[in-house]
Amino acid sequence: MSQTLIPGSVLAISGQAADRLLKLDSGDAALLYLHLLRRGSLDGLRWSRERLDGALAQLKSQGLA
């Protein structure tokens, strides 16, 4: 049987946060949210300034950043 989860620490978000991310319908916003949740900063994120600013604006619009 294949393993669907990678071993290690579990990262969880609230249902409310998930609903807000789904409302955005944005993969970049979801990825940025997960990165911030996991890392606590933008360190290590190799996105263009335009991509980052767009995703961050979306998160801010939903109160997630």
Secondary structure, 3 states (H helix, E strand, C coil): CCCCCCCCCCCCCCHHHHHHHHHHCCHHHHHHHHHHHHHCCCCCCCCCHHHHHHHHHHHHHCCCC
